[in-house]
Amino acid sequence: MDRTGRGTGRRAGPGAGTDRAGRGSAVRLVVLASACGAFFGFSISSMNQSISRVGVEMSLSSLHQGLVVSALIVGAVTGCVVAGLLTDRLGRHRVLVVSGVLGAAACMLCAVAPDEALLITGRFLNGVAVGATSAVAPVLLAELAPARSRGSVITTYQLVLTVGVLAALVLGVFWGPGDQWRLMFVANAVPALVQAVAAACVPQAPGDLLAAGRPEDALAVLRATRDEAEAEVEYERLLAVRDLPSVGVLRSLADHGTRLPVAIALGAALMNALVGIGAVVYYSTLVFAAAGVGGSSGARIASMSIGVVNVAVSVAALWLVRRYGRRPLLAAGLAGMAGALCAAAWSLLGGDGGSVAGYVTVAAVLLYVGCFAFSAGPVAWVLMAEVLPQEAGARVAGTALALNWSANLLVALLFPVIVGTPGVPARVGLVFLFFAVLCLGFLCLLRRFVPETKDRSLAEVQEELLQRTMARARRHGLRAGSSR
C-alpha cells in the first residue's frame, strides 16, 4: 500500500461500502460513548440514596460510611494514574475493555459483600475502573471520530453520564429499604459489561496501531472514519510523532512545544471541578435547607430537579456543540455560572431564610447547573481530548483526570466543614462567591490562551498551538524547542 494512499482508485469518491463502514463506525462510537458515560455516571451516584441503608445493615459509624463513599474516589484517582501507564502497553481500546470487565466484577463484589471490608474493596476497584474509563474514553473517542462529529460524540459521553447519575438517584428513591441497595450494584454492572463489549468492537486507535508497527491498518482506520483529506492530514500528524517517546506531565510542561496544550488540558480538567459543581450536586439538600427550602419537598427538589435540569440541558448541548464553537460555549457558560452563583450568594447573604430567598436560591442553582451542563461539563472533556499531543496524550490525560477527581474530593470534603451542618446561609453564600471568582478566572484564561477547535482536525489544532507557543517564545526572547 502506498503510504499516502495515492494508488489507483484511492482518490475516487466514497462508495456505498465506505459509507456503510463510516456509519457503522459512528454507531459503534456512540454506543461506546454511551456505555462509558452510563458506567461513570451510575457509579458515582450509586450510593447517594443507599448509604444510610448500608450503614444500618452493617452497623457503620458516620466515619465508616464516609470511607465506603470515598473509596470510589480514591480508586478513581488510582485508575487515572494507572490508565496512563497501561495505555502504552495495551492500547486505549483494550484499557476500556479491561476497565469494563473490572468494573462489572467490582460491582458484583459489592452486591454480595457481607461486611464493610469487602464493600470498601469492591468500591475501590469500581473506582479504579471508573477512573481508567474517564481518563481513556474521551481521548479514544476524539482520535476515532472525524472533526465534524468529534464534539457530538464526546458530548454524548457527558450526556449519558448525567443520565446515569439521574437513573441512580431515581432508583435509589423508588427502591425501598432493606437489602435492595444491593440491586443498585447489580444494575451498575450492566453498563460496565456493555462498555467492555463496545470497546472490543471499535477499531484500535490509529496512534496505537502506528506504535505497534501497523501503519497500513492505521491508515485504513482513518479512511473508514473520516473523509480522504482529513485522513491524510491526520495520518501525517501521527507519523510525525510516531517515534517520539511517551512523555509525562513534567517533561511535557518543560518542553516549549507541548507546554501550552498540556497546560490547557490540565486547566480544563481542573475547571470542570473547581467551578463548584461538586458542592451543588453532592450537597444540594444542605444548600436548599440553608436557603429555607426544607422538609421532604426540599429534599426532592435537591435530588431530582438538579438531575433533571442537568440531563435536559445536556441533551441541548448535543446541538449546541455542533452549532457553536468551544470558546463561545465555555465563555457563555462560565459567565452564566458566575452570575448565577452571585445571585444565589446575594440571596443567602441578604435573605432572612424565608420563601423569597429560597425561591431565588433554587432558581439560581438550577440556572448554574444548566450553564454547567452546556459548557464546563461536556466542553472540558472535548477540549482536553482535542488539544493533547499524541506523545503526551495517555499519561497527561490520566494525570488531568486524577487532578479532576482530587479537586472533586477536596470540594466534597471541605464544603460541609466550611458551611457547617446544617448549613449557615452566610457561609454558603461566601463559598458561592468564591466559586464565582474562580469561574471568572477561568473565563480570563480561556480568552487568553485557548484556541477554537471546532471542525478542525487534530493536526490543525496541534499546528496552531505550536505556532502560538513559538510566537510567545519569540516575544520573550526564547527559542522554541526543536523536538516537535
N, C-alpha and C positions, 0 to 999 in steps of 0.2 A: 504493500500500500504506500502511495506517495504521502510523505509526511504532511503536506499541506492540502492533500485531498484534491489535487488538480488533474487527476486522471480522467479517462473517458467517462462521461456521464455524471461527473461529480457536480458540475455546475448547473445541471438541469434543475427545474423547479421541483419541489417536493411532490412525490406521488402519493397515491392512496395509502400505500403501505407505510410511508413515512408519517402521513397524517395520523393513521391509526396508532402507530408507535408513539407519536407525540401525545395523543390523547390518553393512551394507556399509561404513559409515564406520568402525566399530570394527575390522573386519578390516583395512582399509587402514592404520589407525593401528598395529595390532600388526605388520603387515608392515614398515611404515616403521621402527618402533622396533627390530625385529629386524635389519633391514638396517643401520641406523646403528650399532647395538651390535656387530654382527659385523665391520663395516668398522673400527671403532675398536679392538676387542679384537685382531683378527688383525694389524692394522698395528703395534701397539705390541709385539707378541711375534714378529713375523715374522723378526727377526734373532737371537733369543736362541740358537737352536741352529745358526745358519748363519754367524755372523760369523767363526769360526775358518776355515771353508772359504773364505769370501770373502777373508780375509787371506792364505791360502796362494796362492790363484789369482792375486790381484792384487799379491802381494808387499807387503802393508801392514804397517807397524810397529804396535805397540800404540797409539800416539797416533793414527795414522790410522784404525785400527779404531774407536777411540773417536769420531772425527769422523763416521764413517759411521753409527754408532749414534745419536749425539746430534743429527745433522742433523734427524731426525724431530721431536725435542722442540723444537728451535729453530723449525722450521717450524710446529709446533702452537701455540707462543706467538704467532707472527706471525698464524696463521689465526684465533686467538681475537680478536685486536685488529681485524683486517680484517673479520671477520664482523659486528661491531657497526656498522661504517660501511656495509657493503653492505646490511644488512638494511633500513636507512632507504630505500634506493633500489630494491631488488629485492623485498623481502618475504622472510619466513622460508622458505617452501617453495621459492622459486627459489634461495635460497642453498644449500639442501640438494641441489638438482638440480645446480647448478654444482660443488659440492664433490664429489659422486659422480662426475661426468664427469672433473674434475681428478684425483681420486684414482685412477680407473681408468687414465688416461693416464700418471700418475706411476709407478704400479706396472709398467706395461708398459715404461716407460723404464728402470726398474731391472732388469727382466728381461733386457733386451738390452744393458745398459750394458757397453761394452768396457773401461772404465777407472774409476778412482776418482772422477774429477771428475764424470762423468755419473751415477755411482751416488749420490754425495752430492747432486747436483742433484735427482735423482728422489726421494730420501728426503726432502729439504727440501720439495718440492712435495706429496709424500704427507702430510707433517706439516701443511702449510697446510690441506689438505682435511680431515684428521682434526680439527685444531683448530677449524675453522669448524663442522664437524659437531657436535663436543662442546659448542660454545657455543650453537648454534641448536636442535638437536634436542629437548632437554628442555623448553625454553620453548615451542616449537611444539606438542609433544605435550600439554603442560599446557593450552594455550589451546584446542585442538581437543577434548580429552577431557572428558566430563562428570565432575562431582565424584565420583560413586560409583566410577568406574573409573580416575580420573586416576593414583592411586598405582600401580595394577596395570600400566597402560600404561608408565609411566616405569620401574617395576621390571623389566618385560620388557626394556627397553633395557639396563639394567645386567646382567640375567641373560645375555642373548645376548652381551654384551661379554665376560663371563667364559668363555662357551663359545668365543668367538673366540680368546681367549688360550690356552685348553686345546687347541683344534684346531691352532693354530700350533705349540705345543710337541710335540704328538703327531706331526704331520707332520715336524717337524724331527728327531725321534728316528728315525722309520722310513724317511725318505728318506736314502739312503746318501750317501757322499762324492762328490766331483766337482762338476760344474756343475748338479746338480739343485736347488741352492739357488735357481736362477732360477725354478723352478716355484712356489716359495713366493710370489713376486711375481705370477705369473700367477693363482694361487689368490686372492691378496689383491684382485685387480681385480674378482673376481666380486661380492662384497658391495657394492663401490663402485658398480658398474653397477646392481645391484638397488636400492640407495639412490636413485640418480638417477631410476629409473623409478617407484619407490614414491612419492617426493616429488612427482613430476609428477602422480600420480594422486590425491593428497589435496587437499582444498579449500584455498584460501588462508586464512590466519589471519583471523578476523573483525576484529582490530585493524588488520591491513594493508589489508583491504577498506575499512574506515571511513576510514583515512588517504588512500586513493585516491579518496574521494568516492563510495563504493558502499554506502550504508547498507542498502539492501534486500537486497543479496547477503550482507552481514554477518549480518543477522538470519536470513536463510534458512539459512546455515551453522550458526548457533547452534541453530535449531529442528530441524535434521537430526541433530544430535549429542547433544542432551540434551532433557529434558522442558521443557514450556512455561514453567513458573515459573522454573526456573533460567536458561533462555534469556533471559527478560525481565530478570532481575536482572543477568545478565552483560552484556546489551546496554546497559542503563542505565550500568553501570560504564564500558564502553568509550566511550559518548557523553560521559561526564563528563570523560574525559581526551583526547578526540579532538583538540582544538585546542591541547593543551599541547605545547610543543616537546620533541623528543627531547633528553634531557639525559645528560651523562656522570656519572662516578662522583663527582668532586669537588663538582659542583653538587648532586648527589643527597644527598651526605653533609652539605652545608651547609644543606639545606632541612629544617626540622623535620618536614615532612610525609612525607618519603621517607627520612629518615636511618635509622630503625630497620629497615625491610625491606631496604634496601640493605646495611646492616651485617650483617644475618642472612645474606643471600645470599653476601656475601664471606666471612663466617665459615664457612659450610657448605662452600664450595669449598676453603678452607684446611684445614678439619678433615679432609676426605677424604684429603688428602695428609700432613698433619703428625701424624697418629696413627701414622705409621711404616710404612704398608703397602708403600711402595716398598722399604724396607730388607729386608723379608721376601720380597717377590716377586722382586726383582732379585738378591738375594744369599742366598737360602735355602741354596744349596750351601755357601757360606762359613760361614754360621751353624751349620749342622749339622756341618760339619767341625770347627769350633771346639768343639762340644759332644762330640766324639768319635765322631760318625757319619760315617765316611769311606769311601773307596773307591767303586766303581761303585754299590753299593747305596745309599749316601748320596746320590749324585747323582740316582739315580732317585727317591728319596723327595723330594728337594728340588724336582725339576722336575715330578713327576707328582702326588704326594699333595696338595700345596697347591692345584694346579689342580682336582683332583677335589673336594676339600672346598669350594672356592670356588663351583664350579658347583652342587654338591648343596645347599648352604645357600641359594644364590641362588634355586634352584627353590622351596625352602621359603619364601623371602622373599615370593614372589608371594602366598601365602596369608596370611602374617603381616601384610603391609602392608594387606591388606583387612580383617583381623580386629582389628588393634590400631592405635593412633594413632601419629603420627610421634614424639611426645615419649617414650612408653614404649619404643618400639623403640630410639631413639637412647640413652636412658638405660641400658637393659639392655646394649646393645652396647658403649657406652663403658666402663661399669663392668666388663663381662666382658673387654674388651681390656686394661684396666688391670691386672686381676687376672692374666690370662694372661701379660702382659709381666713382671709382678713374679715370677711363678713361674719363667719362663724365666731371668730375671736371677738369682734365687736359685740356680738350678741351675748357671748359668755362673760365678757368683762364688764359690760354695762347693764346686762339684764338682771332681773330680780328672780330668775328661776321660774317665772310664770309661763303661761301658754304662748305669749308672743315670742319670747326668747326661744322657747322650744321649737316653734314653727320655723323661725329664721334659721336656727341651727340645723334642723333637719333638711331644709331646702338647700342651705349652703353646703352641707356634707354631701348630699346627693349630686349637686352640681359639681363638686370637687371630684367625686367618683366618676361622673360622666366625662369630665375633661381628662382624667387619667386614662380612661378606657379607650380613647381615640388617639392618645399621644404617648405619654411616658410608659404606658402599659405595653402596647404592641410595637411602637416605633423604636423603643430602646433595643429590642432584640433584632429588629430588621436592620437597624443602623450598625449594631455590633457585628452582625454576620456579613454585612456588605463592605465594611472598611478594613477588616482584618486581613493582613497579607498572608499568603499561603504558608510561608515558612514559620509563621508565629501563630497561626490560627488555632490549633488544637490546645496548646499549652496556655496561651493567653486567654482563650475563651474559658478554659477551666478556672483560671485564676480570677477572671472577671466575675464568673458566676459564684465562686467562693466568696468574693468580696460582697456580692449582692446578698447571698444568704447570711453572711456575717453581719451586714448592716441591718437586715431584717431582724436578726436575732437581737441585735443591740436595741433596736426600736421596741421590740416586743418585751424585752426585759426592763428597760428604763421607763417606758411610758407610765405604767401603773405606779412605779416608785415615785416619779416626779409629780404626777397629778393627784395621787392618793386614791385610796379605795374605801368608801365611794369617792368619786372624783370631785375635786374642788373646782367650781366653774372658772374662777380666775386663773388657776394653774393650767387648765385645759386650754383656755384662750391664749395664754402666753406661749404654750407649746405650739399651738396652731400658727401664731405669728412667726415663731422660729422656722417652721416648715415653709411658710410663705416666703421668708427671706431666702431660704435655700432654693425654692422654685425660681425666684428672680435671679439668683446667682447662676443657676444652670441655664437660664434664658440668655444671660450675657455671654456665657461660654459658648452656647450654641451659635449665636450670631457672630462670634469672633473666630471660631475655629472649625466648625462643622460644614462640609460641603453638601450640596444637594446630590443625592444618589439615585433618585427615581429614574427608571427607564434607561439606566446606564449599565453597561457591562462591568463586571468586577475589574477587568483590566483597565477600563477607563477611569474607574474610581481610584484605583491604585496610582495611575499616572497623575491624576490631579493632586492627590495627596503628596506624591513625591515632588511635584512642581512647587507646591506650597511650602514644603519643607526646605527645598533648595533656595527658594526666594527668601524665606525667613533667615536661613543661614547666611545668605549673602548680605542681607541687611545688617546682620550682627557681626559681619566680618569673619564668618566661619566658612569652612569648606564642608559641603555635604559629603557624607561617607560614600565610597565608591562600591560598597557591597551590593547595591541594587543596580 
